[in-house]
Amino acid sequence: MKHITFKSAFMAMALVCSGVAFTACEDDIEVPNNASNPWENVGETFGAVRSAAGARMGTTLTVRNGEAATGYVYFELSKAADTDTQVTFTVNNDSLQSYNDKNGTSYTAYSGVTLANGGTVTIPAGQRKSDYVAVNIPAGGDGNAVAITATANDGVTVSQNNAMYVYQVAQVNIPQHNKAIKNLCYIEVNNENPLNAGEYTLSNGEPFFDIVSIFAANMNLSADGKPYIYCNDQVTFVLQHADEIIRPLQEKGIKVHLSILGNHDDAGMRSLSEEGARAFAQELKMYADIYGFDGFDFDDEYSSYAEGTFKGSATSGSGVVASVDECTGENYTRMLEICREVLPKSESAFGIYWYREDDHPVGSNLEDLIDYTVYGTYGAFHEYYSQDVSNEIEAPYAITLVGEDSGDPIMVPVNEEYLQTVKDNYGYFAFYNLRSNRLYTPTFDEVADILYEGQTVEWTGNVYSRTEMTPIQFSTPSYESYIGTWNVSSNTSLYYYEAGPWWQWGGGHSFTIRIEAKGENTYNVYGWDSDMENVAAVTETVPFEMVYDPVYGTVTPVNGLIGEQGGQQWAMSSATYGGPWSAEPDYAFRLETNPGGVVRMISNYHQLGFSLFSVGEDGTYNSPLEMTAEHSAGSYTLSR
């Protein structure tokens, strides 16, 4: 056997965790989540103790509500050894003290920690990595950290600074809530911070959201054909700050799940072989235990079989089935069965996100395997395809909080009929993509009023940017804050293109308005669309009304008659194209100040403008603008 040196440079990797800084030498290599061999270009052979699930040094294992916790370590060689290498891991309190001395920390050894199989594992000849060894953390112990070191057989010498891995240990109490209808929210962590979901509570004090799902990690295939969980930089950031992002949500009684979806290779929920499913189940188990996830969402998108490029096991390896014909809903269910052997329902929830006829599991035992399903065609309503499942585990209706249509910001639409059906018959409801730069309390109040029988939603006003753990405070705009002169710009316009012929998008409009106090919670607004001469002649002197809502700090323009000028009655209305430019008084605009300070007037339909109309003797509305003129439309942004 080759002489193996365990370099002290790998004893610690740079990190900051729970406010404690771990610093390392200049030649340290920090291994990112699921990195390949970082030592490929290093001359000598050496090894290191690592944590599973890409966890960096100092990751916290949580003993929650008196239940034991588990970590997982493995041993990695820089080069494959010529013969079998036996490695023995040890809980080493002396090394923890040495670590404290080196790094200026003050950890104390957590008592009662044991290692599975006595800590012994073998790296077969020709391989670099050992199997995982479970680090068993009992409940009720003293101390707050555990250091794991390793030795190897056949006279291998180890440097004085023995390689180690350090877990922190925390004991936390998590409150339990059991609302009749569970409310789930997917958070796109590439752009947003999950902490924002914890700032909304029902008027009875319970969290508005029951489950927050980190969207999304991927299922990838390794070079040797095994499925594993891959996390991009943004998901990795959440994992590395689990104490600051995941744990605060859980301490409010909100479950935190990790979404898993494909990543343009042969790995996917429908394609795993039995061998691949068992490897993937172990991955899930380690992510659940190390980061404290309460469950996982499976989203069967972006895998090669869905894209028509599936290669099969002959090319991709034994982790996947041989042909695309085997990538079925039944095979998806087999994957879940194997995952349930490793993660029973008592330990982890499984959710299915689906929106097509073929992207979800099927089988007579499906309800024994999953906890909920979410139909992901936002705004539509559909029960589970292919087979009946209990209404108690279905979310047949979900809402996207993006609030955009063709890239144009609009109000988040809520279908009250669908909501009432969920309230009367189902057990789950879902939102997608809570953002930090939108005002959501009016929408959440609509939902809570129906789902939770007249309750309202209280918002702290705390807003977290993606990488910040300290919020900024949003204050509800006052009535007085809207009074004054504003520059208004519409992000687009609509006009009739005669050569088409059709209605065509055009450029935006810019004009100036005056908002003046009228009476209690009402305003007069002058100058709308004043960049157009024949409109300005009216709107500069005949105002329309807006109404201030003191609960949300929003303002609603009033559709309808505004007054008379030169013997002509005039009106303002939401409008869109039909034949001519037509009034649509059943649609609405809303003026709101968003977190971050942007003041915007948005509608509940993106192909709308807010426009002036003359009123005929028969009550018909007619636009003073020619159809070929550009009518301001879309959303309107107000600035001083």
KOLTOR-724101 format. One line per 8 residues: number of its first residue (from 1); their letters; for each residue x, y, z of C-alpha. Coordinates in nm, 3 decimals. Example, Ala and Ser with C-alpha at 12.3 -4.5 7.8 and 13.67 -1.06 7.14 Angstrom:
BEGIN
1) AS) 1.230 -0.450 0.780; 1.367 -0.106 0.714
END
This chain:
BEGIN
1) MKHITFKS) 0.000 0.000 0.000; 0.112 0.353 -0.073; 0.214 0.580 0.212; -0.083 0.815 0.273; -0.046 1.151 0.443; -0.350 1.331 0.579; -0.260 1.696 0.523; -0.365 1.944 0.785
9) AFMAMALV) -0.469 2.183 0.510; -0.785 1.978 0.476; -0.861 1.985 0.845; -1.085 2.289 0.802; -1.252 2.463 0.514; -1.350 2.828 0.505; -1.698 2.889 0.632; -1.921 3.101 0.842
17) CSGVAFTA) -2.194 2.914 1.025; -2.424 3.054 1.293; -2.199 3.352 1.338; -1.886 3.146 1.408; -1.601 3.192 1.161; -1.391 2.891 1.066; -1.073 2.998 0.890; -0.828 2.779 0.705
25) CEDDIEVP) -0.475 2.791 0.567; -0.398 2.946 0.230; -0.364 2.607 0.061; -0.702 2.481 0.181; -0.944 2.353 -0.081; -1.312 2.398 -0.006; -1.508 2.120 -0.175; -1.830 2.258 -0.323
33) NNASNPWE) -2.156 2.070 -0.332; -2.112 1.747 -0.533; -1.776 1.853 -0.676; -1.562 1.606 -0.864; -1.212 1.524 -0.736; -1.052 1.856 -0.630; -0.710 1.689 -0.606; -0.669 1.566 -0.961
41) NVGETFGA) -0.361 1.780 -1.019; -0.203 1.724 -0.676; 0.107 1.504 -0.683; 0.096 1.304 -0.359; -0.179 1.076 -0.236; -0.371 1.179 0.072; -0.722 1.164 0.210; -0.980 1.352 0.413
49) VRSAAGAR) -1.293 1.303 0.618; -1.597 1.449 0.444; -1.965 1.493 0.519; -2.233 1.357 0.288; -2.478 1.586 0.106; -2.208 1.839 0.022; -2.221 1.977 0.377; -1.937 2.210 0.462
57) MGTTLTVR) -1.740 2.204 0.784; -1.951 2.304 1.083; -2.293 2.216 0.943; -2.548 2.185 1.222; -2.734 1.864 1.297; -3.062 1.935 1.476; -3.213 1.728 1.753; -3.576 1.829 1.704
65) NGEAATGY) -3.846 1.777 1.963; -3.638 1.521 2.145; -3.574 1.299 1.841; -3.223 1.178 1.763; -3.028 1.329 1.473; -2.791 1.170 1.224; -2.496 1.287 1.020; -2.298 1.092 0.760
73) VYFELSKA) -1.925 1.095 0.694; -1.712 0.924 0.434; -1.343 0.898 0.356; -1.198 1.019 0.029; -0.857 0.945 -0.122; -0.692 1.175 -0.370; -0.608 0.875 -0.588; -0.744 0.522 -0.604
81) ADTDTQVT) -0.539 0.285 -0.388; -0.384 -0.035 -0.528; -0.531 -0.251 -0.249; -0.827 -0.236 -0.012; -0.801 0.044 0.243; -0.967 -0.007 0.580; -1.062 0.317 0.753; -1.179 0.357 1.111
89) FTVNNDSL) -1.368 0.672 1.209; -1.361 0.790 1.570; -1.551 1.045 1.776; -1.249 1.243 1.895; -1.306 1.498 2.171; -0.935 1.579 2.194; -0.937 1.676 1.827; -1.236 1.903 1.888
97) QSYNDKNG) -1.033 2.085 2.152; -0.741 2.109 1.910; -0.980 2.253 1.656; -1.093 2.513 1.911; -0.733 2.607 1.984; -0.654 2.643 1.615; -0.963 2.841 1.520; -1.046 3.039 1.833
105) TSYTAYSG) -1.378 2.859 1.881; -1.522 2.724 2.203; -1.716 2.413 2.107; -1.791 2.152 2.370; -1.822 1.784 2.288; -2.178 1.656 2.254; -2.219 1.348 2.473; -2.333 1.002 2.370
113) VTLANGGT) -2.244 1.019 2.000; -2.184 0.681 1.835; -2.080 0.564 1.488; -2.253 0.292 1.288; -2.061 -0.034 1.244; -1.807 0.079 1.499; -1.693 0.346 1.253; -1.516 0.092 1.033
121) VTIPAGQR) -1.542 0.100 0.653; -1.336 -0.032 0.362; -1.244 0.146 0.038; -1.208 -0.130 -0.223; -0.897 -0.131 -0.439; -0.941 0.088 -0.743; -1.184 0.326 -0.572; -1.138 0.660 -0.401
129) KSDYVAVN) -1.442 0.694 -0.173; -1.566 0.486 0.115; -1.926 0.408 0.196; -2.102 0.642 0.434; -2.084 0.596 0.809; -2.377 0.723 1.016; -2.297 0.958 1.304; -2.571 0.895 1.560
137) IPAGGDGN) -2.661 1.198 1.774; -2.887 1.105 2.068; -3.141 1.342 2.216; -3.070 1.505 2.550; -2.694 1.514 2.529; -2.468 1.786 2.663; -2.240 1.994 2.440; -2.279 2.147 2.096
145) AVAITATA) -2.037 1.979 1.852; -1.880 1.650 1.751; -1.545 1.595 1.579; -1.492 1.285 1.364; -1.138 1.173 1.279; -1.007 0.872 1.088; -0.715 0.630 1.082; -0.620 0.375 0.817
153) NDGVTVSQ) -0.464 0.027 0.821; -0.135 -0.127 0.703; 0.095 0.116 0.877; -0.044 0.428 0.719; 0.096 0.730 0.899; -0.117 1.029 0.981; 0.017 1.379 1.027; 0.004 1.538 1.370
161) NNAMYVYQ) -0.293 1.750 1.263; -0.530 1.462 1.195; -0.795 1.527 0.928; -1.138 1.566 1.082; -1.493 1.673 1.018; -1.686 1.882 1.272; -2.065 1.891 1.302; -2.236 2.140 1.526
169) VAQVNIPQ) -2.532 2.004 1.724; -2.840 2.203 1.824; -3.151 2.097 2.014; -3.464 2.277 1.898; -3.837 2.258 1.965; -4.064 2.279 1.661; -4.432 2.370 1.711; -4.689 2.158 1.530
177) HNKAIKNL) -4.989 2.295 1.341; -5.258 2.089 1.174; -5.481 2.310 0.961; -5.761 2.132 0.776; -5.621 2.267 0.446; -5.244 2.275 0.415; -5.102 2.571 0.226; -4.779 2.510 0.034
185) CYIEVNNE) -4.547 2.768 -0.122; -4.267 2.697 -0.370; -3.979 2.946 -0.347; -3.753 3.003 -0.651; -3.431 3.038 -0.456; -3.234 3.142 -0.764; -3.392 3.481 -0.700; -3.575 3.478 -0.368
193) NPLNAGEY) -3.524 3.413 0.002; -3.745 3.149 0.171; -3.749 3.358 0.489; -4.012 3.583 0.330; -4.267 3.302 0.360; -4.237 3.308 0.737; -4.360 3.666 0.766; -4.728 3.588 0.702
201) TLSNGEPF) -4.962 3.461 0.973; -5.334 3.404 0.994; -5.533 3.620 1.233; -5.548 3.325 1.476; -5.167 3.331 1.499; -5.094 3.021 1.289; -4.854 3.046 0.993; -5.029 3.120 0.664
209) FDIVSIFA) -4.795 2.876 0.488; -4.773 2.520 0.619; -4.501 2.400 0.382; -4.223 2.595 0.212; -4.046 2.409 -0.067; -3.697 2.507 -0.177; -3.716 2.513 -0.556; -3.510 2.341 -0.675
217) ANMNLSAD) -3.231 2.088 -0.655; -3.172 1.848 -0.941; -3.138 1.475 -0.989; -2.820 1.420 -1.190; -2.624 1.116 -1.304; -2.262 1.085 -1.191; -1.982 0.976 -1.423; -2.028 0.618 -1.301
225) GKPYIYCN) -2.402 0.624 -1.371; -2.540 0.678 -1.020; -2.813 0.933 -0.950; -2.730 1.201 -0.698; -2.872 1.532 -0.579; -2.707 1.831 -0.744; -2.748 2.179 -0.597; -2.661 2.494 -0.788
233) DQVTFVLQ) -2.497 2.788 -0.613; -2.826 2.938 -0.498; -2.962 2.615 -0.348; -2.621 2.550 -0.195; -2.638 2.895 -0.033; -2.964 2.797 0.138; -2.811 2.469 0.260; -2.500 2.641 0.389
241) HADEIIRP) -2.722 2.883 0.580; -2.972 2.627 0.701; -2.944 2.760 1.058; -3.045 3.106 0.935; -3.299 3.016 0.664; -3.445 2.668 0.715; -3.450 2.654 1.095; -3.632 2.987 1.157
249) LQEKGIKV) -3.917 2.870 0.936; -3.939 2.538 1.117; -3.935 2.711 1.454; -4.254 2.889 1.344; -4.416 2.552 1.270; -4.359 2.565 0.892; -4.237 2.246 0.727; -3.946 2.290 0.484
257) HLSILGNH) -3.916 2.062 0.182; -3.663 2.033 -0.098; -3.791 2.012 -0.455; -3.612 1.771 -0.689; -3.638 1.789 -1.067; -3.445 1.650 -1.363; -3.150 1.822 -1.526; -3.138 1.730 -1.895
265) DDAGMRSL) -2.978 1.388 -1.856; -3.110 1.033 -1.821; -3.180 1.063 -1.448; -3.544 1.120 -1.361; -3.830 0.996 -1.150; -3.950 0.762 -1.426; -3.611 0.634 -1.544; -3.428 0.498 -1.238
273) SEEGARAF) -3.343 0.130 -1.220; -3.382 -0.050 -0.889; -3.011 0.005 -0.825; -3.042 0.373 -0.913; -3.351 0.417 -0.697; -3.169 0.273 -0.395; -2.876 0.509 -0.446; -3.114 0.802 -0.483
281) AQELKMYA) -3.311 0.700 -0.172; -2.989 0.710 0.030; -2.917 1.058 -0.108; -3.259 1.176 0.005; -3.208 1.026 0.349; -2.878 1.206 0.399; -3.017 1.543 0.285; -3.316 1.501 0.514
289) DIYGFDGF) -3.101 1.412 0.815; -2.815 1.655 0.768; -3.013 1.965 0.670; -3.329 1.877 0.860; -3.570 1.876 0.565; -3.923 1.767 0.652; -3.990 1.626 0.307; -3.931 1.634 -0.068
297) DFDDEYSS) -4.128 1.745 -0.373; -4.076 1.544 -0.691; -4.111 1.744 -1.011; -4.068 1.523 -1.318; -3.946 1.787 -1.562; -3.634 1.838 -1.773; -3.520 1.475 -1.786; -3.400 1.336 -2.118
305) YAEGTFKG) -3.696 1.102 -2.168; -3.926 1.406 -2.158; -3.701 1.576 -2.413; -3.673 1.280 -2.650; -3.303 1.215 -2.594; -3.301 0.919 -2.350; -2.992 0.698 -2.400; -3.056 0.419 -2.149
313) SATSGSGV) -2.836 0.207 -1.925; -2.608 0.084 -2.204; -2.473 0.438 -2.235; -2.566 0.615 -1.912; -2.494 0.334 -1.666; -2.677 0.093 -1.440; -2.859 0.368 -1.247; -3.124 0.398 -1.517
321) VASVDECT) -3.343 0.156 -1.710; -3.253 0.027 -2.055; -3.511 0.197 -2.275; -3.749 0.489 -2.287; -4.040 0.243 -2.296; -3.958 0.159 -1.933; -3.978 0.525 -1.824; -4.334 0.497 -1.699
329) GENYTRML) -4.559 0.612 -1.419; -4.533 0.263 -1.274; -4.154 0.292 -1.263; -4.194 0.629 -1.090; -4.400 0.447 -0.826; -4.129 0.181 -0.788; -3.880 0.459 -0.714; -4.113 0.592 -0.444
337) EICREVLP) -4.153 0.245 -0.294; -3.776 0.211 -0.259; -3.744 0.563 -0.117; -4.013 0.481 0.137; -3.811 0.182 0.258; -3.538 0.430 0.356; -3.760 0.727 0.448; -4.094 0.609 0.594
345) KSESAFGI) -4.385 0.852 0.622; -4.309 0.902 0.989; -3.975 1.059 0.890; -4.044 1.244 0.567; -4.328 1.374 0.352; -4.331 1.316 -0.026; -4.515 1.552 -0.260; -4.583 1.513 -0.632
353) YWYREDDH) -4.582 1.819 -0.857; -4.742 1.741 -1.194; -4.916 1.905 -1.486; -4.924 1.649 -1.770; -5.086 1.311 -1.822; -4.755 1.122 -1.800; -4.538 1.307 -1.548; -4.662 1.148 -1.225
361) PVGSNLED) -4.663 0.807 -1.054; -4.944 0.556 -1.085; -5.023 0.246 -0.885; -5.273 0.093 -0.647; -5.047 0.165 -0.349; -4.976 0.527 -0.439; -5.156 0.678 -0.140; -4.934 0.472 0.091
369) LIDYTVYG) -4.629 0.639 -0.063; -4.713 1.008 -0.100; -4.853 1.283 0.121; -4.984 1.531 -0.136; -5.011 1.615 -0.505; -5.002 1.962 -0.665; -5.148 2.031 -1.008; -4.902 2.280 -1.154
377) TYGAFHEY) -5.099 2.442 -1.436; -5.143 2.764 -1.245; -5.489 2.913 -1.248; -5.648 2.592 -1.379; -5.827 2.320 -1.184; -5.777 1.947 -1.233; -5.790 1.636 -1.021; -5.513 1.377 -1.040
385) YSQDVSNE) -5.487 1.216 -1.382; -5.478 0.839 -1.447; -5.629 0.722 -1.119; -5.832 0.834 -0.821; -5.649 0.951 -0.511; -5.796 1.076 -0.188; -5.913 1.438 -0.201; -5.736 1.489 0.131
393) IEAPYAIT) -5.396 1.471 -0.041; -5.481 1.674 -0.351; -5.413 2.037 -0.443; -5.609 2.053 -0.769; -5.574 2.432 -0.788; -5.261 2.643 -0.748; -5.176 3.009 -0.804; -4.854 3.158 -0.939
401) LVGEDSGD) -4.745 3.464 -0.745; -4.532 3.590 -1.031; -4.827 3.809 -1.127; -4.720 3.847 -1.488; -4.879 3.782 -1.822; -4.641 3.788 -2.121; -4.390 3.960 -1.895; -4.631 4.235 -1.796
409) PIMVPVNE) -4.703 4.272 -1.421; -5.066 4.214 -1.330; -5.263 4.149 -1.013; -5.242 3.791 -0.894; -5.570 3.634 -1.010; -5.778 3.434 -0.762; -6.066 3.212 -0.876; -6.313 3.217 -0.587
417) EYLQTVKD) -6.517 2.927 -0.726; -6.208 2.704 -0.741; -6.105 2.814 -0.392; -6.446 2.728 -0.251; -6.424 2.385 -0.414; -6.086 2.332 -0.247; -6.232 2.445 0.085; -6.527 2.206 0.058
425) NYGYFAFY) -6.353 1.899 -0.082; -5.973 1.897 -0.071; -5.680 1.903 0.168; -5.409 2.115 0.000; -5.360 2.444 -0.179; -5.041 2.578 -0.337; -4.867 2.900 -0.438; -4.565 2.928 -0.665
433) NLRSNRLY) -4.281 3.180 -0.648; -4.335 3.419 -0.361; -4.137 3.731 -0.447; -3.982 3.999 -0.232; -4.079 4.288 -0.463; -4.456 4.242 -0.479; -4.740 4.326 -0.241; -4.934 4.009 -0.166
441) TPTFDEVA) -5.153 4.074 0.136; -5.466 4.159 -0.071; -5.429 3.825 -0.252; -5.358 3.629 0.064; -5.659 3.784 0.233; -5.878 3.668 -0.056; -5.748 3.315 -0.015; -5.765 3.310 0.366
449) DILYEGQT) -6.119 3.446 0.370; -6.240 3.136 0.187; -5.999 2.860 0.291; -5.980 2.963 0.657; -6.334 3.087 0.713; -6.309 3.463 0.728; -5.958 3.493 0.868; -5.719 3.759 0.743
457) VEWTGNVY) -5.345 3.744 0.687; -5.111 3.955 0.894; -4.780 4.055 0.734; -4.487 4.179 0.941; -4.363 4.392 0.653; -4.021 4.227 0.679; -3.862 4.179 0.335; -3.554 3.962 0.282
465) SRTEMTPI) -3.338 3.984 -0.029; -3.196 3.657 -0.157; -2.872 3.649 0.042; -2.961 3.872 0.338; -3.067 3.744 0.680; -3.157 4.089 0.810; -3.481 4.225 0.660; -3.574 4.571 0.549
473) QFSTPSYE) -3.908 4.698 0.679; -4.191 4.782 0.442; -4.428 5.045 0.575; -4.784 5.081 0.445; -4.798 5.401 0.237; -5.012 5.674 0.391; -5.296 5.856 0.220; -5.081 6.169 0.205
481) SYIGTWNV) -4.789 5.988 0.039; -4.971 5.970 -0.295; -5.066 6.338 -0.310; -4.866 6.552 -0.551; -4.728 6.554 -0.903; -4.611 6.226 -1.059; -4.440 6.127 -1.379; -4.624 5.829 -1.529
489) SSNTSLYY) -4.486 5.585 -1.784; -4.673 5.295 -1.939; -4.458 5.001 -2.033; -4.635 4.951 -2.365; -4.920 5.070 -2.586; -5.173 4.912 -2.821; -5.271 5.039 -3.165; -5.453 4.909 -3.471
497) YEAGPWWQ) -5.207 4.812 -3.744; -5.410 4.859 -4.063; -5.165 4.679 -4.291; -5.207 4.364 -4.083; -5.479 4.414 -4.004; -5.450 4.350 -3.632; -5.395 4.517 -3.296; -5.024 4.561 -3.233
505) WGGGHSFT) -4.805 4.634 -2.931; -4.629 4.969 -2.946; -4.394 5.173 -2.736; -4.473 5.315 -2.394; -4.623 5.651 -2.307; -4.499 5.916 -2.064; -4.702 6.196 -1.911; -4.752 6.391 -1.589
513) IRIEAKGE) -5.046 6.370 -1.349; -5.156 6.558 -1.036; -5.312 6.370 -0.746; -5.508 6.600 -0.517; -5.696 6.532 -0.196; -6.072 6.518 -0.248; -6.227 6.380 0.068; -6.180 6.101 0.319
521) NTYNVYGW) -5.966 5.837 0.146; -6.042 5.975 -0.203; -5.841 6.173 -0.457; -5.896 6.372 -0.775; -5.650 6.290 -1.053; -5.573 6.536 -1.335; -5.375 6.498 -1.657; -5.406 6.129 -1.743
529) DSDMENVA) -5.268 6.055 -2.092; -5.181 6.424 -2.118; -4.915 6.348 -2.378; -5.206 6.321 -2.626; -5.347 6.666 -2.704; -5.714 6.579 -2.755; -5.716 6.375 -2.430; -5.525 6.634 -2.229
537) AVTETVPF) -5.784 6.897 -2.323; -6.027 6.702 -2.104; -5.818 6.532 -1.834; -5.625 6.844 -1.739; -5.951 7.002 -1.617; -6.192 6.712 -1.555; -6.048 6.472 -1.295; -6.125 6.109 -1.231
545) EMVYDPVY) -6.144 5.964 -0.881; -5.920 5.721 -0.698; -5.994 5.556 -0.363; -5.729 5.486 -0.097; -5.740 5.161 0.100; -5.592 5.225 0.448; -5.553 4.850 0.517; -5.313 4.779 0.231
553) GTVTPVNG) -5.202 5.129 0.135; -5.324 5.070 -0.220; -5.530 5.298 -0.443; -5.805 5.200 -0.691; -5.897 5.418 -0.991; -6.274 5.439 -1.033; -6.429 5.336 -1.364; -6.723 5.548 -1.476
561) LIGEQGGQ) -6.846 5.900 -1.542; -6.614 6.185 -1.443; -6.802 6.497 -1.555; -6.898 6.727 -1.839; -6.698 6.960 -2.059; -6.838 7.161 -2.349; -7.169 6.985 -2.325; -7.005 6.642 -2.354
569) QWAMSSAT) -7.014 6.377 -2.081; -6.682 6.203 -2.021; -6.579 5.883 -1.847; -6.262 5.697 -1.751; -6.244 5.320 -1.775; -6.022 5.020 -1.799; -6.011 4.938 -2.168; -5.880 4.698 -2.429
577) YGGPWSAE) -5.913 4.633 -2.800; -6.216 4.462 -2.947; -6.323 4.605 -3.275; -6.243 4.965 -3.168; -6.071 5.058 -2.841; -6.341 4.951 -2.594; -6.423 5.032 -2.234; -6.403 4.733 -1.998
585) PDYAFRLE) -6.543 4.863 -1.666; -6.559 4.511 -1.518; -6.179 4.504 -1.514; -5.979 4.700 -1.257; -5.646 4.872 -1.201; -5.473 4.903 -0.865; -5.205 5.150 -0.766; -4.960 5.009 -0.512
593) TNPGGVVR) -4.625 5.084 -0.358; -4.418 4.767 -0.366; -4.143 4.664 -0.125; -3.839 4.846 -0.254; -4.039 5.163 -0.317; -4.159 5.117 -0.677; -4.504 5.272 -0.729; -4.695 5.094 -1.002
601) MISNYHQL) -5.050 5.080 -1.132; -5.134 4.728 -1.246; -5.445 4.559 -1.380; -5.599 4.216 -1.349; -5.547 4.153 -1.721; -5.233 4.246 -1.913; -5.394 4.375 -2.238; -5.558 4.668 -2.062
609) GFSLFSVG) -5.512 5.041 -2.058; -5.678 5.311 -1.851; -5.840 5.553 -2.092; -6.070 5.848 -2.151; -6.407 5.795 -2.328; -6.682 6.024 -2.445; -7.031 5.909 -2.347; -7.308 5.907 -2.607
617) EDGTYNSP) -7.670 5.989 -2.545; -7.743 5.619 -2.541; -7.473 5.564 -2.278; -7.216 5.411 -2.513; -6.848 5.483 -2.454; -6.635 5.601 -2.744; -6.260 5.663 -2.747; -6.155 6.010 -2.861
625) LEMTAEHS) -5.843 5.850 -3.012; -5.832 5.695 -3.356; -5.787 5.317 -3.353; -5.445 5.365 -3.518; -5.327 5.593 -3.237; -5.118 5.439 -2.961; -5.334 5.381 -2.654; -5.131 5.361 -2.334
633) AGSYTLSR) -5.155 5.013 -2.186; -4.993 4.749 -1.967; -4.865 4.856 -1.630; -4.800 5.217 -1.532; -4.500 5.319 -1.321; -4.518 5.640 -1.117; -4.212 5.839 -1.014; -4.146 6.180 -0.869
END
